[in-house]
Amino acid sequence: MNTRPAPHPTGNYELRIDGHLDEHWSTWFGGLTLTHADDGTTTLRGPVTDQAELHGLLAKVRDLGATLLSVKTIDADA
């Protein structure tokens, strides 16, 4: 019998990219919070509903031409 795996619950993610993005990009990234670090990077944090949405966010980073430095799951309180 073929069965699909159960969908993953909503998770919170942190994407770190090289360079500073203007705050207006937050809307394009689905309302994720943008934080600029002194090392010249931008961190995007927030809830991601499923793997399809995560892949969509990664495609946006690619389409923007930004360098993706890291992706990790985080606690909601982070």
C-alpha positions in Angstrom: 0.0 0.0 0.0 1.3 3.4 -0.9 0.9 6.1 1.8 2.1 9.6 1.9 4.0 10.8 5.0 2.1 13.0 7.4 2.7 16.7 6.7 5.2 18.5 8.9 3.7 21.0 11.3 4.4 24.6 11.0 8.0 25.5 12.1 10.0 28.6 12.7 13.1 29.1 10.5 16.1 31.4 10.3 17.6 32.1 7.0 20.9 34.0 7.0 22.1 35.8 3.8 25.1 37.8 2.9 24.5 41.6 2.7 21.9 43.9 4.1 18.4 43.8 2.7 16.1 46.8 3.0 13.0 46.3 5.3 10.6 46.4 2.3 11.8 42.9 1.3 10.1 41.6 4.4 6.8 41.6 2.6 8.3 39.7 -0.4 9.6 37.1 2.0 6.1 36.4 3.4 6.4 38.8 6.4 9.5 37.2 7.9 11.4 39.5 10.3 14.6 41.0 8.8 17.5 41.8 11.2 20.8 43.3 10.1 24.0 42.1 11.8 27.2 44.1 12.2 29.0 41.5 10.1 27.1 42.6 7.0 24.5 39.8 6.9 20.7 39.8 7.1 18.8 37.3 9.1 15.2 36.4 8.1 13.1 34.8 10.9 9.6 33.6 11.2 7.0 30.8 10.8 7.1 28.6 7.7 4.0 26.5 7.1 5.5 23.6 5.2 8.4 22.4 3.1 6.8 23.9 -0.1 6.8 27.4 1.5 10.5 26.9 2.7 11.5 25.9 -0.9 9.7 29.0 -2.2 11.7 31.2 0.3 14.9 29.6 -0.8 14.0 30.2 -4.5 13.4 33.9 -3.6 16.9 34.2 -2.1 18.2 32.6 -5.3 16.2 34.9 -7.6 17.4 37.9 -5.6 21.0 36.8 -6.3 21.8 36.8 -2.6 24.3 34.4 -1.1 22.5 32.0 1.3 24.8 31.4 4.4 22.6 29.2 6.5 19.1 27.8 7.1 18.0 26.4 10.5 14.9 25.7 12.5 14.5 27.8 15.6 12.2 28.0 18.7 9.3 30.3 18.3 10.6 32.4 21.1 14.0 33.0 19.4 
